[in-house]
Amino acid sequence: MSCPKQITVSGPLKLLQLWAFEHFPSLGPTIPNTLKPGEPRAARFHRLNAKINLQLVTSVLRLPDNFIWRPYIVDLKNWVHPSYYKQTQLITFDCNDRDEDLKSFGKCLYASMLVGLDCKEEYFPRRVAMQLGYDQDLPDAFPVWSIPLEKVRFAVLPRSFKPCVSVRYFNWWTKLISTRKTALLKEMYLM
């Protein structure tokens, strides 16, 4: 936000806005729409305007407590949770499975290439593990293999599971923050 360079962004920005409203509720409309039976979750924000300005966004993004890691596990009136959120289970991905929710979730967990009109981008779900309901580890802790999707096995954890960070991630983060503080103090001292 403080970068003097102009940044060009393309894509369905409505999806980014929906993601922001779910994960940072204080950015969204004060009172989202009540869902009608069978409506998708995104209908909560249909035709609603949020009063967003740079100062609000900056203040919301500065406080980690404003971020909701797993907003989709919260109960909403007239919205049914996906079928796979029952209990912990180990599942082998099956593209012939009739459970569309489970197939969709399995695809979200699979590292792949996202192909757009004029671009390709690698998708690494392990970088956002806590948003998917898993403990966060270092992003590159697990090598990426080219395993066919049909042979992938994954654990589905219940909604009640509270993801956290691994010890390895915690130690890395603590060291990173300490190094940054030291560098800032040195910079201030040299001024």
Number of C-alpha atoms within 10 A of each C-alpha: 8 4 6 6 7 6 7 5 7 5 9 8 10 9 11 11 14 18 14 16 20 22 19 20 18 17 20 20 16 12 11 17 15 15 17 13 10 9 13 12 19 15 15 19 20 11 8 14 11 15 10 12 9 9 8 12 14 11 10 17 13 10 9 9 10 15 17 14 19 16 15 16 14 9 10 12 9 14 16 13 15 14 10 18 16 13 12 13 13 11 14 14 20 16 15 9 10 9 13 13 14 20 16 11 15 21 15 14 18 19 17 16 11 10 11 9 6 5 7 10 10 10 15 17 17 21 14 16 20 18 18 20 20 18 17 21 21 17 14 10 10 9 7 10 7 8 10 9 16 11 10 15 14 14 13 20 19 15 17 11 12 13 17 15 16 13 12 12 17 15 11 14 14 10 12 12 11 12 12 11 12 12 12 12 11 11 10 9 8 7 5
